């Protein structure tokens, strides 16, 4: 870490102008400092559009021509916080133009550092801009990664799928709430009420006890047969009728609740259709990366998880090693120790939370289906020295997954179970 910061500081010379930009939705603020952190020029506001971006570039050129810096600069570094999605258009503009370097500052660092100047936690656009500029001057920045081509497509698809899954969960929860209130016995007849065609048909046509009883056995069976030909018979219908007779569900607001239920089922079916479309697109893009064969050869990793991983990481080979990807995900360890007081270590979580979520789900599947990972997981939880808890062990498995993926892609090899654990680790597991 020290070497990286030193390299960044050394990059900033007497001929470097540093621009700190506080990003907002519509209007951004920029302030300028030299290599010492001394402010030059005035605060500039500019809009988040082509005219605004051209304006800030012209202001940078104006500062150079005015010779405020006493020496002409040959390099400009523009720093900003990656807040929400508003920063991306400006960063992309700078990268495409290729004239000035765009870097990012951790918002957490800005929050802590801005009190140094006036011993006040007060925040405003102009104050944040100068704080960002001085953090860049001190080398406290990182270069942003905006994926391109197939990896940009995968990232967008991954985000779409993430949003669809939220909508899917919301619709299911809303349906469950209605059933719990109006027909709580329904799940005793149909244990998975949203998976079967028969149960969905009932929910669409006669979801509540009074409606079922008013139709009678023959009509209810007829409704079911419209969607399902063989799987549900008279026995299941009679179970449903019996449950309806004994139901303790409420009996008010039936029509409006039926409308709500229908809307939620329509939403659920729309989301399911959209998920299918997105996952097919993800499969196509995964093939386009050229990494599908290697990643899908790993037992426990499927098309969606592989595509989601690449959508979050981009091209894994842009990293020098697997540890950098772990740090990118926020898996680097932290410790809070002082004097005789020592705490345990924990992951920093200073990284892409969605990537950690994808890896965690991968780990859950792999410890259930992949014999090597299952063996390692069991060892981590039961070893004599420092046995890990369930979630801790899954984090270790997640990091191991990163290592395996990176190694296979770099060597252009398919998964070989014999090479996953290595001879030393196998001996340890055998002795455990």
VENQUI-V102483 format. One record per helix or strand of 2 or more residues. SS is the DSSP state (H for helix, E for strand). FROM is the first residue (numbers start at 1). LEN is the number of residues. Records with the same first field share a line. If there is no record, write none. Layout:
# VENQUI-V102483
SS->FROM-LEN / FROM-LEN
This chain:
# VENQUI-V102483
H->2-10 / 50-16 / 86-12 / 107-7 / 115-4 / 125-13 / 149-34 / 186-4 / 197-9 / 209-19 / 234-13 / 254-36 / 292-5 / 303-11 / 316-3 / 322-8 / 353-17 / 371-12 / 390-22 / 417-4 / 422-10
E->16-7 / 27-7 / 39-9 / 75-7 / 101-5 / 333-6 / 341-7
